[in-house]
Amino acid sequence: MAVFDSFDPWDPAFVADPYPAYAELRARGRVLYYEPSDQWLVPHHADVSALLRDRRLGRTYVHRFTHEEFGRTPPPPEHEPFHTLNDHGMLDLEPPDHTRIRRLVSKAFTPRTVERLKPYVRSLAEELVGDLVAAGGGDLLTDVAEPLPVAVIAEMLGIPESDRAPLRPWSADICGMYELNPSEETAARAVRASLEFSEYLRTLIAARRKTPGDDLVSALIAAHDEDDRLTEQEMVSTCALLLNAGHEATVNTTVNGWWALFRDPAQLAALRADHSLVPTAVEELMRYDTPLQLFERWVLDEIEIDGTTIPRGAEVAMLFGSANHDPVVFTAPDRLDLARRDNPHISFSAGIHYCIGAPLARIELAASMTALLEHAPTLRPTAEPERTPNFVIRGLKGLAVEV
């Protein structure tokens, strides 16, 4: 258990830089049981990639087992609003429900829809960066990183500008439940946010039923009226998932990425000198400081990894951050290389739960990076940022900059 002296998701020092601990885990083995969270840790890229595609694992188990049959305690009744919202979204469902919902969302979330958003994304990025430059600087998190993807997904869903202020706080409170062993205070905030967000979305859906628009909610309602349909709760949960997943990774990649660039002057200078590096830079920054460090799966049918049997009912924690720094896959993985071409990072997951919004996230990240390179070429930090205490969703509390 000595290896776990450095792997401690609740230790601020570990959260500040988990990558040395990941190297220790990879050296120790392909799968390791971690008692504090009652999970089997999987740190190697090949295993994480394979398990994401392995149908013996699932994001849920209730489609096959009761809680009792699976050897698990049901969630407390007071947490039910969170689970009702969370567990009906396609990220936490398995086939056939996942297949049905993803097919319907894919019809509304088409490449043409995403491509049509490009001018809006670019224009908004230019506007946000322009305001930052005019002010001489500010907080890159709250001035650019957050408002861009939140506005984009809200625009897609057809949420009016006047209603958008609570979206990010709701998302932050709900996502707190994805951390390991969340506290009762965290759970209470998530429950409250789930209730408020659900009520808002039901009102929005009712309004779109009366007056459809050119937005994703209206498209989902239209799909709902066909043979393959979404229940009301599935629609609410899908909209909430698209908002939460549609900006969390983008926000954190932006601030994590720029902080990494500020700490590597040579790579930042190369990027400023050659903006054609932006596409590979986006991929490399997602790999280098992974926004989602850990992704969980339930073991539905017994599996074996490197001679270790993991029984049905266990939980596997796939360490994305570790997999993205695996030297078997990435040359000099701890070096930031914005020109890296061979970059099979798994920051968008894989298999049936591969991120449906990945193309949009790439557009947003490239747009904000390009706008900052073009209009704020002297951008620099004014203070060392403070990390959020969260391990699973990795980010900063803010990033103070000046031009």
Secondary structure, DSSP 8 states (H G I E B T S, - for coil): -GGGGT--TT-HHHHH--HHHHHHHHHH-S-EEEGGGTEEEE--HHHHHHHHT-TTEES--TTT--TTTTT-----GGGHHHHHHHHTSGGG--TTHHHHHHHHHHHHS-HHHHHHHHHHHHHHHHHHHHHHHHTTEEEHIIIIITHHHHHHHHHHHT--GGG-TTHHHHHHHHHGGGSSS--HHHHHHHHHHHHHHHHHHHHHHHHHHHS--SSHHHHHHHHHTSSS---HHHHHHHHHHHHHHTTHHHHHHHHHHHHHHHT-HHHHHHHHH-GGGHHHHHHHHHHHT-SB-EEEEEESS-EEETTEEE-TT-EEEEEHHHHTT-TTTSSSTTS--TT-------TT--GGGS-TTHHHHHHHHHHHHHHHHHH-TT-EESS---B-S-SSB--BS--EEE-
